[in-house]
């Protein structure tokens, strides 16, 4: 989702200081309660996922996020972005490499694509525990085969650089309206690439659908409350990969 604001490069040591997100304790196989009611879990995909992997317990958890303006908290304080809220709640360290306007093919406001964020991640001094890569609606209108090729390259590079890191791809999130018809094939292309490269895949669904009150005036980016809903949804989706002690 292209914007007019520069991308965020934030490396945060996040502490549990009155986190704004209040997470539920539901198992991932059951409906998840959120501020917008009960959130149905996404349907199972046909592709075979990589063997289940969890974040090892007994060590601090570090999260790296690669994505677009939905990850940066565009239009709000960067501290309100959903990766920051999630990291606060889980007591994780966060490096948010997301850039406004960027995608696997779409050039962002700072002139980068997701491959540039991958390259930044590869420069980190220590391997992260978890990397989350989001599909992006910024790539709508691009050839799905080209998106898949670029996604393959991104996931393959991350896997080669961080063989022991939990690598997770997530679907692009739309707003309160019905998603563009091109979003499903876009998400499918990124999903195939993620699974082919041994990453996990999460279909986040549309947690903001039917809730214009959770969207900013541009009808593209979530409000602070909408970002809390997204943080809660992602926490529940990631729960199966987390050891209880890995917090």
Number of C-alpha atoms within 10 A of each C-alpha: 21 21 20 12 16 16 24 19 15 15 13 17 14 19 14 13 9 9 15 15 21 16 19 13 11 12 12 14 12 11 15 20 18 17 14 14 10 12 17 15 17 14 8 8 12 6 11 11 17 14 9 10 15 17 21 19 13 11 11 15 20 22 23 24 23 27 26 34 29 28 25 31 25 25 20 14 10 16 15 22 26 27 28 29 24 28 26 23 23 19 20 22 21 24 24 25 23 29 32 29 28 31 30 30 22 23 18 26 19 14 14 20 24 28 21 17 22 21 14 13 23 17 10 11 7 10 18 22 22 21 24 21 28 26 26 29 26 23 23 19 11 14 13 18 13 13 23 22 16 21 27 22 18 22 25 18 17 21 17 11 16 19 11 15 21 22 24 22 24 23 23 26 24 23 21 20 14 11 15 10 9 14 21 12 14 24 23 17 22 30 28 19 23 27 19 17 22 18 27 22 25 18 20 19 18 21 24 22 17 13 13 16 14 23 20 17 12 9 15 18 26 29 22 20 16 24 26 25 24 27 25 25 24 18 24 22 21 15 15 15 17 16 13 11 11 18 18
